Amino acid sequence: MSKKWIAVSNLLLVTAIWGLTFPIQKLILPSISPFVYNAIRFWIATLLSFLLFGKGNKFGLLLGIVLGFAYAAQTWGLAITTSSKSGFITAFYIVLIPLFSYIIEKEKPTFFQITGFFIAIVGEYFLSGGIDYFNVGDFLTLICAILYALHVVMVTHFSKKMKEEHLLTSQFFVVALLNSFLGIGSSWKISLNIFSVASFTAIFATIYALIAQIRYQKVVGSNTSALIFVGEPVFATIFSIIILSENLTYFQFLGIFLTTFALILAVLPNYKK
C-alpha cells in the first residue's frame, strides 16, 4: 500500500471522526457551556499528550494560539448566528487554504483541486441551507475560517521540520487555557455523559486527529488535505441521521453529492502519477 493511500485513508478517518463529534456533542452541549466543554476536552488531551509525548515546543504553542482563537471565534459567532450559517461560513477555510499554502509552502493547486474547491463551496451551500444576511456572528465565524485555514497549512509546514509529538502538548495546553478563561463565569458541573464525550473527542478527534494531520498532511499536501476535510459535514449529516434521527431536504442531498464529488477530485491527482 503506497504512502499516499495510507495518508488519504487516515485523513479520511479523521474527517469521519470529526463528523461524528457533531451529533454526540449536540447531545450534551445544552447542559454545559461550549467554552467549558472545549476546556475539559483539551485539558484531557493536554494531560494524555504530556504523559505520552512530553511537553512540546514553541511551534506547538504557536499552533495552539491560532487554533485556540479559531475555536473561540467559532463558538462566540455560533451564539450570535445560526448553526447552518456557521457551518457554511466555516467551510470557506477550504478555499482559503490554497492562498496560505502558496504563501507559506509555495504549493500551487492543481486543476482538479481548483475545480474541487468551487464544487465544495457550492455543495456546502446546499448542505447548510444557504445564508440570508450577514451579522457580527458571521464576521466572527469568517475569522474562524481564516484561522482554520492558516492552522492546516502551519501543521503541514511545521511537520516537515520536526517529529509530530513535539507539536502536540503545548498546542492543546494553549487551547485549553484560552477556553478556560472564556468559560470562567460559567458552571463547571460535569456529568458522566459530558466527561465521556469530552474524553472520546480528546482522544480521537483531538490527539489522534492532530497526529494524523501532522504525519500525513505533508504526504499529500495542504490543498489535497483541505478537499478531504470537506467530507466532514457529509459525515456529520450521516451520523446525525443515525444518532439524532434528523431528516434531509432534497437540496441537502444535492449538497452531499457535490461535496463528495469534490472529495473524490482531491484524491484523483495523487493516483494518476
Backbone as CSV, one residue per row, in Angstrom:
resi,resn,N_x,N_y,N_z,CA_x,CA_y,CA_z,C_x,C_y,C_z
1,MET,0.856,-1.193,0.000,0.000,0.000,0.000,0.891,1.242,0.000
2,SER,0.641,2.166,-0.910,1.501,3.332,-1.036,1.315,4.286,0.132
3,LYS,2.298,5.171,0.310,2.224,6.163,1.378,1.020,7.077,1.198
4,LYS,0.701,7.402,-0.049,-0.406,8.334,-0.289,-1.747,7.698,0.048
5,TRP,-1.898,6.401,-0.258,-3.146,5.723,0.112,-3.296,5.686,1.629
6,ILE,-2.203,5.406,2.339,-2.233,5.385,3.805,-2.581,6.768,4.342
7,ALA,-1.964,7.797,3.744,-2.222,9.173,4.176,-3.678,9.551,3.964
8,VAL,-4.193,9.282,2.765,-5.583,9.616,2.451,-6.543,8.861,3.362
9,SER,-6.270,7.581,3.599,-7.141,6.759,4.455,-7.208,7.314,5.874
10,ASN,-6.049,7.700,6.417,-6.016,8.239,7.778,-6.695,9.598,7.867
11,LEU,-6.472,10.456,6.883,-7.112,11.775,6.893,-8.620,11.655,6.687
12,LEU,-9.032,10.657,5.909,-10.463,10.419,5.723,-11.092,9.906,7.021
13,LEU,-10.357,9.058,7.749,-10.840,8.577,9.045,-10.968,9.733,10.034
14,VAL,-10.000,10.641,10.024,-10.076,11.845,10.861,-11.325,12.648,10.516
15,THR,-11.589,12.799,9.230,-12.762,13.549,8.776,-14.047,12.911,9.284
16,ALA,-14.112,11.579,9.237,-15.290,10.862,9.734,-15.452,11.053,11.243
17,ILE,-14.352,11.001,11.982,-14.403,11.200,13.437,-14.880,12.611,13.758
18,TRP,-14.344,13.602,13.031,-14.801,14.983,13.234,-16.297,15.097,12.956
19,GLY,-16.769,14.408,11.916,-18.196,14.436,11.611,-19.027,13.822,12.724
20,LEU,-18.513,12.750,13.339,-19.228,12.087,14.420,-19.351,12.984,15.651
21,THR,-18.377,13.880,15.855,-18.416,14.729,17.048,-19.617,15.671,17.059
22,PHE,-20.133,16.035,15.884,-21.255,16.984,15.840,-22.493,16.439,16.557
23,PRO,-23.011,15.267,16.181,-24.214,14.791,16.872,-23.976,14.386,18.326
24,ILE,-22.810,13.801,18.643,-22.608,13.379,20.032,-22.402,14.590,20.943
25,GLN,-21.790,15.656,20.423,-21.640,16.868,21.217,-22.970,17.610,21.344
26,LYS,-23.795,17.521,20.317,-25.096,18.178,20.369,-25.959,17.587,21.478
27,LEU,-25.725,16.312,21.804,-26.494,15.650,22.851,-26.181,16.205,24.248
28,ILE,-24.957,16.717,24.437,-24.568,17.151,25.789,-24.375,18.661,25.916
29,LEU,-24.214,19.381,24.809,-23.921,20.812,24.898,-25.039,21.652,25.528
30,PRO,-26.330,21.261,25.431,-27.343,22.053,26.154,-27.115,22.081,27.661
31,SER,-26.314,21.141,28.176,-26.106,21.036,29.632,-24.818,21.698,30.109
32,ILE,-24.049,22.273,29.180,-22.750,22.832,29.570,-22.357,23.946,28.599
33,SER,-21.606,24.915,29.089,-21.091,25.988,28.242,-20.137,25.412,27.197
34,PRO,-20.237,25.858,25.935,-19.295,25.368,24.914,-17.841,25.634,25.274
35,PHE,-17.576,26.780,25.930,-16.207,27.092,26.334,-15.717,26.111,27.404
36,VAL,-16.588,25.808,28.365,-16.219,24.863,29.424,-15.994,23.481,28.832
37,TYR,-16.879,23.081,27.918,-16.718,21.767,27.279,-15.387,21.700,26.526
38,ASN,-15.087,22.736,25.726,-13.819,22.758,24.993,-12.632,22.708,25.945
39,ALA,-12.747,23.428,27.078,-11.658,23.428,28.061,-11.435,22.024,28.618
40,ILE,-12.516,21.346,28.992,-12.401,19.983,29.535,-11.779,19.051,28.497
41,ARG,-12.290,19.133,27.277,-11.771,18.294,26.187,-10.272,18.487,26.003
42,PHE,-9.822,19.747,25.991,-8.409,19.999,25.707,-7.520,19.846,26.936
43,TRP,-8.079,19.960,28.160,-7.273,19.626,29.342,-7.011,18.125,29.385
44,ILE,-8.014,17.328,29.012,-7.815,15.876,28.943,-6.758,15.554,27.890
45,ALA,-6.871,16.199,26.722,-5.908,15.978,25.643,-4.505,16.412,26.072
46,THR,-4.417,17.527,26.789,-3.120,18.025,27.259,-2.464,17.032,28.210
47,LEU,-3.234,16.536,29.182,-2.699,15.589,30.171,-2.225,14.302,29.505
48,LEU,-3.064,13.719,28.653,-2.704,12.468,27.986,-1.498,12.662,27.071
49,SER,-1.486,13.771,26.339,-0.379,14.042,25.435,0.924,14.250,26.192
50,PHE,0.849,14.933,27.356,2.054,15.145,28.163,2.612,13.822,28.670
51,LEU,1.720,12.927,29.116,2.155,11.624,29.626,2.775,10.768,28.526
52,LEU,2.250,10.907,27.297,2.713,10.078,26.193,3.898,10.681,25.440
53,PHE,3.885,12.023,25.261,4.851,12.642,24.339,5.713,13.744,24.947
54,GLY,5.444,14.151,26.176,6.229,15.232,26.758,5.569,16.588,26.571
55,LYS,6.318,17.638,26.877,5.719,18.970,26.980,5.567,19.724,25.659
56,GLY,6.185,19.319,24.583,6.056,20.035,23.317,7.033,21.189,23.202
57,ASN,6.825,22.082,22.207,7.761,23.180,21.988,7.038,24.464,21.574
58,LYS,7.826,25.487,21.221,7.259,26.803,20.910,6.406,26.785,19.638
59,PHE,6.704,25.899,18.703,5.898,25.820,17.485,4.505,25.275,17.795
60,GLY,4.436,24.360,18.763,3.152,23.869,19.226,2.346,24.975,19.891
61,LEU,3.047,25.833,20.658,2.371,26.976,21.275,1.787,27.900,20.216
62,LEU,2.535,28.130,19.153,2.067,28.998,18.066,0.830,28.401,17.401
63,LEU,0.864,27.087,17.149,-0.306,26.410,16.578,-1.492,26.497,17.535
64,GLY,-1.218,26.375,18.831,-2.279,26.447,19.828,-2.955,27.809,19.869
65,ILE,-2.168,28.880,19.697,-2.739,30.227,19.680,-3.705,30.377,18.512
66,VAL,-3.282,29.910,17.336,-4.137,30.004,16.143,-5.394,29.159,16.315
67,LEU,-5.222,27.898,16.766,-6.368,27.003,16.924,-7.282,27.467,18.058
68,GLY,-6.694,27.962,19.137,-7.489,28.414,20.272,-8.399,29.578,19.907
69,PHE,-7.859,30.560,19.208,-8.674,31.707,18.790,-9.693,31.303,17.717
70,ALA,-9.347,30.281,16.908,-10.309,29.782,15.918,-11.524,29.180,16.620
71,TYR,-11.271,28.349,17.631,-12.365,27.758,18.407,-13.197,28.842,19.095
72,ALA,-12.505,29.828,19.676,-13.202,30.893,20.398,-14.086,31.710,19.452
73,ALA,-13.550,32.048,18.280,-14.314,32.836,17.306,-15.528,32.058,16.807
74,GLN,-15.343,30.758,16.559,-16.453,29.942,16.078,-17.542,29.818,17.145
75,THR,-17.144,29.561,18.393,-18.109,29.391,19.479,-18.856,30.692,19.763
76,TRP,-18.135,31.800,19.798,-18.736,33.109,20.027,-19.674,33.467,18.873
77,GLY,-19.217,33.201,17.641,-20.044,33.500,16.484,-21.304,32.660,16.438
78,LEU,-21.201,31.399,16.859,-22.343,30.488,16.839,-23.436,30.958,17.797
79,ALA,-23.042,31.673,18.855,-24.021,32.183,19.812,-24.840,33.336,19.225
80,ILE,-24.336,33.941,18.141,-24.988,35.104,17.538,-25.694,34.755,16.237
81,THR,-25.107,33.841,15.459,-25.680,33.474,14.173,-26.316,32.089,14.248
82,THR,-26.833,31.584,13.111,-27.461,30.260,13.084,-26.410,29.188,12.828
83,SER,-26.732,27.939,13.188,-25.778,26.839,13.001,-25.524,26.575,11.520
84,SER,-26.556,26.735,10.677,-26.378,26.487,9.239,-25.443,27.518,8.618
85,LYS,-25.606,28.792,9.011,-24.712,29.827,8.504,-23.297,29.621,9.019
86,SER,-23.185,29.224,10.290,-21.872,28.968,10.871,-21.154,27.863,10.106
87,GLY,-21.881,26.790,9.795,-21.284,25.679,9.055,-20.829,26.080,7.675
88,PHE,-21.641,26.880,6.978,-21.296,27.284,5.624,-20.108,28.247,5.608
89,ILE,-20.130,29.254,6.495,-19.045,30.241,6.505,-17.740,29.590,6.955
90,THR,-17.806,28.691,7.936,-16.606,27.975,8.367,-15.989,27.206,7.201
91,ALA,-16.845,26.693,6.317,-16.368,25.909,5.169,-15.523,26.730,4.210
92,PHE,-15.537,28.050,4.341,-14.705,28.879,3.473,-13.215,28.654,3.720
93,TYR,-12.875,27.994,4.839,-11.462,27.694,5.071,-10.923,26.810,3.947
94,ILE,-11.807,26.068,3.284,-11.401,25.185,2.199,-10.760,25.972,1.060
95,VAL,-11.380,27.101,0.682,-10.846,27.877,-0.437,-9.761,28.852,0.010
96,LEU,-9.612,29.054,1.323,-8.560,29.927,1.823,-7.240,29.177,1.977
97,ILE,-7.304,27.856,2.134,-6.090,27.058,2.312,-5.112,27.205,1.143
98,PRO,-5.574,27.164,-0.129,-4.609,27.328,-1.231,-3.845,28.651,-1.165
99,LEU,-4.512,29.715,-0.668,-3.837,31.010,-0.546,-2.700,30.920,0.469
100,PHE,-2.997,30.417,1.663,-1.952,30.282,2.690,-0.901,29.247,2.270
101,SER,-1.357,28.203,1.579,-0.439,27.156,1.137,0.573,27.711,0.136
102,TYR,0.105,28.600,-0.727,1.015,29.203,-1.715,1.982,30.173,-1.040
103,ILE,1.475,30.957,-0.072,2.305,31.943,0.620,3.371,31.263,1.476
104,ILE,2.963,30.236,2.229,3.867,29.596,3.196,4.652,28.440,2.581
105,GLU,3.953,27.603,1.781,4.561,26.375,1.275,4.960,26.446,-0.200
106,LYS,4.519,27.506,-0.886,4.732,27.638,-2.332,4.091,26.480,-3.105
107,GLU,2.987,25.944,-2.556,2.270,24.829,-3.176,1.157,25.368,-4.073
108,LYS,1.251,25.092,-5.370,0.239,25.554,-6.307,-0.858,24.501,-6.460
109,PRO,-2.139,24.923,-6.423,-3.224,23.950,-6.584,-3.285,23.418,-8.008
110,THR,-3.675,22.146,-8.164,-3.847,21.551,-9.493,-5.223,21.923,-10.052
111,PHE,-5.445,21.594,-11.308,-6.743,21.862,-11.951,-7.856,21.137,-11.205
112,PHE,-7.613,19.863,-10.845,-8.615,19.087,-10.110,-8.930,19.745,-8.771
113,GLN,-7.904,20.234,-8.094,-8.104,20.848,-6.791,-8.887,22.148,-6.894
114,ILE,-8.529,22.990,-7.865,-9.253,24.257,-8.048,-10.723,23.989,-8.338
115,THR,-10.980,23.017,-9.220,-12.362,22.638,-9.529,-13.068,22.135,-8.279
116,GLY,-12.350,21.296,-7.516,-12.923,20.737,-6.291,-13.265,21.786,-5.256
117,PHE,-12.428,22.823,-5.141,-12.692,23.883,-4.168,-14.025,24.575,-4.451
118,PHE,-14.273,24.905,-5.719,-15.508,25.606,-6.073,-16.728,24.691,-5.929
119,ILE,-16.585,23.429,-6.333,-17.689,22.480,-6.180,-18.000,22.274,-4.702
120,ALA,-16.953,22.223,-3.869,-17.136,22.016,-2.430,-17.934,23.156,-1.807
121,ILE,-17.636,24.388,-2.187,-18.344,25.533,-1.609,-19.817,25.520,-2.019
122,VAL,-20.092,25.164,-3.284,-21.484,25.051,-3.728,-22.189,23.942,-2.942
123,GLY,-21.488,22.810,-2.774,-22.055,21.702,-2.016,-22.328,22.089,-0.570
124,GLU,-21.382,22.818,0.044,-21.566,23.268,1.421,-22.763,24.221,1.533
125,TYR,-22.962,25.042,0.491,-24.088,25.990,0.489,-25.410,25.237,0.547
126,PHE,-25.562,24.231,-0.313,-26.798,23.442,-0.329,-26.959,22.640,0.960
127,LEU,-25.840,22.094,1.467,-25.891,21.251,2.661,-26.290,22.055,3.896
128,SER,-25.837,23.310,3.964,-26.120,24.151,5.131,-27.471,24.844,5.042
129,GLY,-28.056,24.841,3.852,-29.330,25.542,3.681,-29.165,26.975,3.226
130,GLY,-27.917,27.399,2.963,-27.670,28.747,2.474,-27.648,29.776,3.584
131,ILE,-27.437,31.025,3.212,-27.419,32.134,4.162,-28.307,33.257,3.652
132,ASP,-28.794,34.105,4.553,-29.671,35.182,4.128,-29.048,36.560,4.332
133,TYR,-28.547,36.872,5.519,-27.931,38.169,5.771,-26.668,37.978,6.598
134,PHE,-25.839,39.025,6.669,-24.528,38.930,7.319,-24.555,39.743,8.609
135,ASN,-24.164,39.132,9.741,-24.156,39.844,11.015,-22.803,39.686,11.712
136,VAL,-22.718,40.173,12.948,-21.461,40.124,13.707,-21.021,38.676,13.932
137,GLY,-21.986,37.790,14.204,-21.662,36.382,14.389,-21.048,35.772,13.143
138,ASP,-21.548,36.193,11.986,-20.994,35.698,10.730,-19.562,36.191,10.533
139,PHE,-19.306,37.444,10.936,-17.953,38.004,10.825,-16.978,37.213,11.707
140,LEU,-17.392,36.911,12.935,-16.552,36.120,13.836,-16.286,34.730,13.255
141,THR,-17.312,34.152,12.627,-17.155,32.824,12.013,-16.198,32.885,10.837
142,LEU,-16.219,34.005,10.098,-15.278,34.188,8.990,-13.845,34.269,9.514
143,ILE,-13.656,34.945,10.653,-12.335,34.976,11.295,-11.896,33.555,11.643
144,CYS,-12.849,32.760,12.147,-12.575,31.349,12.460,-12.100,30.609,11.221
145,ALA,-12.770,30.799,10.083,-12.409,30.115,8.834,-10.989,30.481,8.410
146,ILE,-10.636,31.758,8.544,-9.289,32.206,8.187,-8.249,31.520,9.078
147,LEU,-8.535,31.450,10.372,-7.594,30.830,11.314,-7.495,29.323,11.106
148,TYR,-8.625,28.667,10.791,-8.589,27.232,10.494,-7.698,26.948,9.282
149,ALA,-7.864,27.758,8.231,-7.058,27.574,7.022,-5.581,27.750,7.332
150,LEU,-5.267,28.792,8.112,-3.875,29.040,8.491,-3.329,27.882,9.313
151,HIS,-4.149,27.334,10.206,-3.709,26.224,11.060,-3.370,24.989,10.235
152,VAL,-4.208,24.647,9.263,-3.961,23.472,8.422,-2.611,23.592,7.712
153,VAL,-2.344,24.755,7.142,-1.097,24.948,6.401,0.102,24.983,7.356
154,MET,-0.064,25.602,8.521,1.028,25.633,9.505,1.363,24.232,9.997
155,VAL,0.345,23.382,10.169,0.585,21.997,10.571,1.443,21.289,9.522
156,THR,1.076,21.453,8.243,1.860,20.852,7.157,3.294,21.377,7.176
157,HIS,3.437,22.680,7.353,4.752,23.324,7.303,5.647,22.871,8.447
158,PHE,5.150,22.918,9.690,5.967,22.567,10.852,6.258,21.065,10.914
159,SER,5.324,20.249,10.399,5.514,18.799,10.483,6.674,18.319,9.624
160,LYS,7.082,19.133,8.661,8.219,18.774,7.814,9.552,19.056,8.512
161,LYS,9.490,19.781,9.632,10.701,20.215,10.304,10.986,19.438,11.593
162,MET,9.957,18.732,12.145,10.146,18.075,13.445,9.191,16.907,13.589
163,LYS,9.404,16.093,14.627,8.538,14.965,14.897,7.179,15.450,15.380
164,GLU,6.125,14.666,15.050,4.764,15.090,15.364,4.508,15.298,16.850
165,GLU,5.148,14.469,17.705,4.867,14.583,19.139,5.322,15.923,19.728
166,HIS,6.257,16.604,19.052,6.740,17.883,19.554,5.719,19.013,19.357
167,LEU,4.683,18.769,18.564,3.707,19.814,18.253,2.378,19.627,18.984
168,LEU,2.301,18.621,19.865,1.004,18.261,20.436,0.692,18.946,21.763
169,THR,1.421,18.609,22.816,1.044,19.001,24.174,0.922,20.510,24.340
170,SER,1.904,21.257,23.880,1.872,22.709,24.046,0.705,23.321,23.287
171,GLN,0.360,22.738,22.152,-0.780,23.233,21.369,-2.093,23.024,22.127
172,PHE,-2.280,21.818,22.655,-3.502,21.518,23.408,-3.589,22.390,24.656
173,PHE,-2.449,22.649,25.296,-2.417,23.455,26.515,-2.948,24.868,26.261
174,VAL,-2.519,25.481,25.176,-2.954,26.849,24.860,-4.456,26.894,24.610
175,VAL,-4.975,25.920,23.841,-6.414,25.881,23.557,-7.207,25.682,24.855
176,ALA,-6.735,24.786,25.716,-7.408,24.533,26.999,-7.401,25.778,27.878
177,LEU,-6.256,26.466,27.939,-6.121,27.657,28.773,-7.045,28.770,28.289
178,LEU,-7.089,29.002,26.970,-7.929,30.068,26.407,-9.401,29.793,26.665
179,ASN,-9.845,28.554,26.452,-11.253,28.212,26.675,-11.615,28.257,28.159
180,SER,-10.662,27.926,29.023,-10.904,28.021,30.462,-11.141,29.472,30.865
181,PHE,-10.345,30.359,30.299,-10.502,31.784,30.586,-11.860,32.293,30.100
182,LEU,-12.257,31.889,28.889,-13.531,32.338,28.320,-14.727,31.742,29.061
183,GLY,-14.540,30.580,29.681,-15.643,29.932,30.390,-15.608,30.121,31.888
184,ILE,-14.797,31.075,32.363,-14.574,31.220,33.803,-15.846,31.579,34.564
185,GLY,-16.784,32.269,33.923,-18.005,32.664,34.612,-19.139,31.665,34.473
186,SER,-18.889,30.545,33.797,-19.923,29.535,33.553,-19.858,28.414,34.585
187,SER,-20.888,27.588,34.610,-20.916,26.442,35.516,-19.953,25.359,35.024
188,TRP,-19.192,24.791,35.959,-18.245,23.724,35.631,-18.727,22.383,36.173
189,LYS,-20.027,22.257,36.376,-20.589,20.989,36.829,-20.554,19.990,35.671
190,ILE,-19.924,18.842,35.895,-19.683,17.877,34.817,-20.368,16.556,35.143
191,SER,-21.216,16.093,34.221,-21.863,14.793,34.385,-20.995,13.709,33.744
192,LEU,-21.369,12.461,33.973,-20.629,11.339,33.381,-20.718,11.375,31.861
193,ASN,-21.893,11.742,31.320,-22.058,11.823,29.864,-21.143,12.882,29.266
194,ILE,-21.076,14.045,29.918,-20.219,15.116,29.426,-18.758,14.679,29.455
195,PHE,-18.334,14.063,30.555,-16.941,13.612,30.672,-16.624,12.536,29.629
196,SER,-17.584,11.646,29.361,-17.376,10.565,28.388,-17.189,11.134,26.986
197,VAL,-18.063,12.087,26.593,-17.957,12.697,25.261,-16.667,13.503,25.152
198,ALA,-16.327,14.254,26.211,-15.095,15.044,26.201,-13.869,14.137,26.080
199,SER,-13.900,12.996,26.755,-12.782,12.053,26.697,-12.651,11.449,25.298
200,PHE,-13.783,11.057,24.717,-13.765,10.489,23.369,-13.199,11.489,22.366
201,THR,-13.699,12.741,22.418,-13.230,13.749,21.467,-11.778,14.129,21.734
202,ALA,-11.359,14.093,23.004,-9.965,14.407,23.337,-9.014,13.375,22.743
203,ILE,-9.392,12.090,22.853,-8.512,11.007,22.386,-8.527,10.876,20.872
204,PHE,-9.732,10.825,20.295,-9.831,10.508,18.866,-9.920,11.743,17.965
205,ALA,-10.733,12.737,18.352,-10.922,13.910,17.499,-9.853,14.972,17.729
206,THR,-9.034,14.782,18.779,-8.001,15.770,19.080,-6.605,15.171,18.953
207,ILE,-6.266,14.205,19.825,-4.905,13.654,19.806,-4.646,12.855,18.524
208,TYR,-5.489,11.842,18.267,-5.272,11.046,17.053,-5.381,11.915,15.802
209,ALA,-6.380,12.806,15.780,-6.607,13.636,14.596,-5.391,14.501,14.288
210,LEU,-4.816,15.118,15.317,-3.684,16.001,15.062,-2.423,15.210,14.708
211,ILE,-2.249,14.037,15.333,-1.119,13.187,14.948,-1.234,12.817,13.466
212,ALA,-2.442,12.447,13.042,-2.666,12.095,11.640,-2.419,13.292,10.732
213,GLN,-2.896,14.469,11.135,-2.660,15.669,10.334,-1.165,15.938,10.178
214,ILE,-0.461,15.913,11.308,0.966,16.221,11.278,1.737,15.189,10.462
215,ARG,1.347,13.917,10.582,2.086,12.841,9.917,1.751,12.739,8.429
216,TYR,0.490,13.002,8.065,0.055,12.672,6.700,-0.253,13.864,5.805
217,GLN,-0.496,15.063,6.376,-0.738,16.203,5.503,0.478,16.521,4.641
218,LYS,1.674,16.319,5.191,2.882,16.607,4.428,3.073,15.617,3.282
219,VAL,2.392,14.460,3.347,2.492,13.465,2.278,1.658,13.874,1.068
220,VAL,0.426,14.362,1.320,-0.477,14.705,0.214,-0.536,16.203,-0.045
221,GLY,-0.050,17.029,0.880,-0.083,18.476,0.722,-1.323,19.099,1.350
222,SER,-1.248,20.393,1.621,-2.344,21.101,2.284,-3.602,21.167,1.432
223,ASN,-3.442,21.351,0.120,-4.607,21.508,-0.748,-5.442,20.232,-0.837
224,THR,-4.775,19.101,-1.030,-5.487,17.823,-1.068,-6.117,17.523,0.287
225,SER,-5.394,17.821,1.373,-5.941,17.616,2.715,-7.220,18.418,2.909
226,ALA,-7.217,19.655,2.422,-8.399,20.511,2.565,-9.613,19.905,1.891
227,LEU,-9.408,19.338,0.713,-10.533,18.747,-0.018,-10.992,17.434,0.609
228,ILE,-10.101,16.747,1.292,-10.522,15.563,2.053,-11.389,16.000,3.227
229,PHE,-11.015,17.111,3.855,-11.753,17.590,5.025,-13.145,18.115,4.688
230,VAL,-13.437,18.367,3.392,-14.800,18.815,3.046,-15.816,17.714,3.329
231,GLY,-15.332,16.484,3.535,-16.248,15.391,3.855,-16.780,15.460,5.275
232,GLU,-16.229,16.363,6.104,-16.667,16.461,7.499,-18.166,16.710,7.639
233,PRO,-18.745,17.719,6.948,-20.202,17.917,7.091,-21.026,16.781,6.518
234,VAL,-20.475,16.064,5.536,-21.188,14.908,4.984,-21.292,13.821,6.052
235,PHE,-20.165,13.510,6.697,-20.185,12.528,7.784,-21.051,13.012,8.947
236,ALA,-20.977,14.326,9.229,-21.788,14.889,10.313,-23.270,14.689,10.024
237,THR,-23.653,14.885,8.768,-25.050,14.707,8.374,-25.467,13.249,8.474
238,ILE,-24.621,12.351,7.988,-24.933,10.917,8.034,-25.088,10.438,9.477
239,PHE,-24.140,10.821,10.333,-24.211,10.407,11.738,-25.383,11.067,12.462
240,SER,-25.751,12.282,12.057,-26.897,12.959,12.667,-28.203,12.250,12.316
241,ILE,-28.268,11.716,11.093,-29.448,10.940,10.685,-29.548,9.673,11.533
242,ILE,-28.398,9.011,11.749,-28.371,7.754,12.500,-28.628,7.982,13.995
243,ILE,-27.938,8.983,14.585,-27.979,9.180,16.030,-29.143,10.069,16.468
244,LEU,-29.385,11.152,15.708,-30.395,12.130,16.116,-31.694,12.025,15.325
245,SER,-31.739,11.086,14.374,-32.938,10.890,13.529,-33.315,12.161,12.774
246,GLU,-32.312,12.917,12.328,-32.582,14.127,11.560,-32.967,13.775,10.125
247,ASN,-33.756,14.661,9.501,-34.196,14.470,8.122,-33.490,15.460,7.200
248,LEU,-33.342,15.074,5.926,-32.670,15.927,4.948,-33.638,16.382,3.875
249,THR,-33.380,17.595,3.350,-34.132,18.087,2.198,-33.434,17.601,0.922
250,TYR,-34.116,17.771,-0.212,-33.504,17.394,-1.494,-32.244,18.227,-1.770
251,PHE,-32.275,19.503,-1.369,-31.108,20.352,-1.583,-29.920,19.875,-0.746
252,GLN,-30.188,19.372,0.451,-29.106,18.855,1.283,-28.518,17.571,0.710
253,PHE,-29.368,16.734,0.119,-28.858,15.549,-0.580,-27.964,15.965,-1.749
254,LEU,-28.374,17.018,-2.469,-27.556,17.542,-3.562,-26.227,18.051,-3.015
255,GLY,-26.275,18.708,-1.855,-25.050,19.191,-1.227,-24.100,18.062,-0.870
256,ILE,-24.653,16.962,-0.346,-23.828,15.795,-0.021,-23.167,15.238,-1.281
257,PHE,-23.941,15.144,-2.370,-23.405,14.615,-3.626,-22.258,15.489,-4.142
258,LEU,-22.454,16.817,-4.166,-21.435,17.730,-4.689,-20.186,17.728,-3.809
259,THR,-20.386,17.711,-2.493,-19.256,17.714,-1.570,-18.452,16.420,-1.686
260,THR,-19.146,15.296,-1.828,-18.466,14.010,-2.003,-17.690,13.986,-3.322
261,PHE,-18.267,14.571,-4.363,-17.582,14.647,-5.664,-16.305,15.473,-5.543
262,ALA,-16.366,16.573,-4.780,-15.181,17.402,-4.560,-14.109,16.605,-3.826
263,LEU,-14.525,15.766,-2.871,-13.586,14.932,-2.133,-12.896,13.947,-3.079
264,ILE,-13.647,13.370,-4.014,-13.072,12.430,-4.980,-12.042,13.139,-5.865
265,LEU,-12.337,14.384,-6.252,-11.391,15.156,-7.064,-10.086,15.400,-6.312
266,ALA,-10.166,15.466,-4.985,-8.955,15.672,-4.183,-8.022,14.488,-4.291
267,VAL,-8.580,13.302,-4.430,-7.785,12.079,-4.443,-7.243,11.772,-5.844
268,LEU,-8.014,12.090,-6.874,-7.639,11.737,-8.241,-6.240,12.144,-8.669
269,PRO,-5.811,13.419,-8.427,-4.483,13.810,-8.900,-3.362,12.972,-8.315
270,ASN,-3.554,12.470,-7.100,-2.489,11.716,-6.437,-2.217,10.377,-7.077
271,TYR,-3.240,9.785,-7.698,-3.101,8.406,-8.166,-3.013,8.304,-9.685
272,LYS,-2.936,9.468,-10.349,-2.700,9.449,-11.790,-1.221,9.398,-12.087
273,LYS,-0.393,9.611,-11.024,1.057,9.655,-11.215,1.628,8.243,-11.264
